[in-house]
Amino acid sequence: MTPINVDSWLDIIANLWVGLVVLALAVIPGYMAARKNHRGIQEIRDQVVNGHADAPPLRTDLDRVIVAIDALAKDVTGLRRDLDDSENRRRDQIAELRDEVNRKLGRRAS
């Protein structure tokens, strides 16, 4: 016994029609999803690749920015060290001046 009872050409056409409908129900959502993904990928590509022919891609620009930020961080660290050294020198000078004033006042007082 066959699972499909085909008695005439109209049964074959009806079965083909049902098969095409089932196939369309499976293929059309996949096609629509692929089309939507393609649009999304194109939008991302437009954002990542600069619109100018001679301009580098966004990743290269980001790498340059990262290098510049690292250089700035090193510069700021150096400035902080310089300020700390300057502050320490000022504190030492103030301590020396205070000692000198105390010595002079102590000599005058005695």
C-alpha positions as CSV (number, residue, x, y, z in Angstrom):
1,M,0.0,0.0,0.0
2,T,1.3,3.4,-1.0
3,P,1.1,6.3,1.4
4,I,-0.3,8.5,-1.4
5,N,-3.2,7.3,-3.3
6,V,-2.9,8.7,-6.8
7,D,-5.7,7.8,-9.1
8,S,-5.4,10.5,-11.8
9,W,-3.3,13.4,-13.1
10,L,-5.4,15.8,-11.0
11,D,-4.2,13.9,-7.8
12,I,-0.6,14.3,-9.0
13,I,-1.1,18.1,-9.6
14,A,-2.9,18.5,-6.2
15,N,0.0,16.7,-4.5
16,L,2.6,18.8,-6.3
17,W,0.6,21.9,-5.3
18,V,0.6,20.9,-1.7
19,G,4.3,20.1,-1.9
20,L,5.0,23.5,-3.4
21,V,3.0,25.3,-0.7
22,V,4.9,23.4,2.0
23,L,8.2,24.2,0.3
24,A,7.3,27.8,0.0
25,L,6.3,27.9,3.7
26,A,9.8,26.6,4.5
27,V,11.8,28.7,2.1
28,I,10.2,32.2,2.2
29,P,10.9,32.8,6.0
30,G,14.5,31.7,5.4
31,Y,14.8,34.0,2.5
32,M,13.3,37.0,4.4
33,A,15.6,36.4,7.3
34,A,18.7,36.2,5.0
35,R,17.6,39.4,3.3
36,K,17.1,41.2,6.7
37,N,20.5,39.9,7.9
38,H,22.1,41.1,4.6
39,R,20.7,44.6,5.2
40,G,21.9,44.6,8.8
41,I,25.4,43.5,7.7
42,Q,25.4,46.2,5.0
43,E,24.5,48.8,7.7
44,I,27.4,47.6,9.9
45,R,29.7,47.6,6.9
46,D,28.7,51.2,6.1
47,Q,29.5,52.2,9.7
48,V,32.8,50.4,9.9
49,V,34.2,51.3,6.5
50,N,34.7,55.0,6.0
51,G,32.8,56.4,3.0
52,H,36.0,57.9,1.5
53,A,38.0,55.9,-1.0
54,D,41.3,57.1,0.4
55,A,40.4,56.9,4.1
56,P,41.4,53.9,6.2
57,P,38.8,51.6,7.7
58,L,37.4,52.4,11.2
59,R,39.5,49.7,12.9
60,T,42.7,51.5,11.8
61,D,41.4,54.8,13.1
62,L,40.5,53.1,16.4
63,D,44.0,51.7,16.7
64,R,45.5,55.1,16.1
65,V,43.2,56.6,18.8
66,I,44.2,53.8,21.3
67,V,47.9,54.5,20.6
68,A,47.3,58.2,21.1
69,I,45.4,57.6,24.4
70,D,48.3,55.4,25.6
71,A,50.8,58.2,24.8
72,L,48.6,60.7,26.7
73,A,48.4,58.4,29.7
74,K,52.2,58.1,29.8
75,D,52.5,61.9,29.5
76,V,50.0,62.4,32.3
77,T,51.9,59.9,34.5
78,G,55.1,61.8,33.8
79,L,53.4,65.1,34.7
80,R,52.1,63.6,38.0
81,R,55.6,62.4,38.8
82,D,57.0,65.9,38.1
83,L,54.3,67.5,40.2
84,D,55.1,65.1,43.1
85,D,58.8,65.9,42.8
86,S,58.1,69.6,42.8
87,E,55.8,69.3,45.8
88,N,58.4,67.3,47.7
89,R,61.0,69.9,46.9
90,R,58.7,72.7,48.1
91,R,58.0,70.8,51.3
92,D,61.7,70.3,51.9
93,Q,62.4,74.0,51.2
94,I,59.6,74.9,53.6
95,A,61.0,72.6,56.3
96,E,64.5,74.1,55.8
97,L,63.1,77.7,56.0
98,R,61.2,76.7,59.1
99,D,64.3,75.3,60.7
100,E,66.3,78.4,59.7
101,V,63.7,80.7,61.2
102,N,63.5,78.6,64.4
103,R,67.3,78.7,64.6
104,K,67.4,82.5,64.1
105,L,64.6,83.1,66.6
106,G,66.1,80.7,69.0
107,R,69.5,82.6,68.8
108,R,67.8,85.9,69.3
109,A,65.7,84.7,72.2
110,S,68.7,83.4,74.1
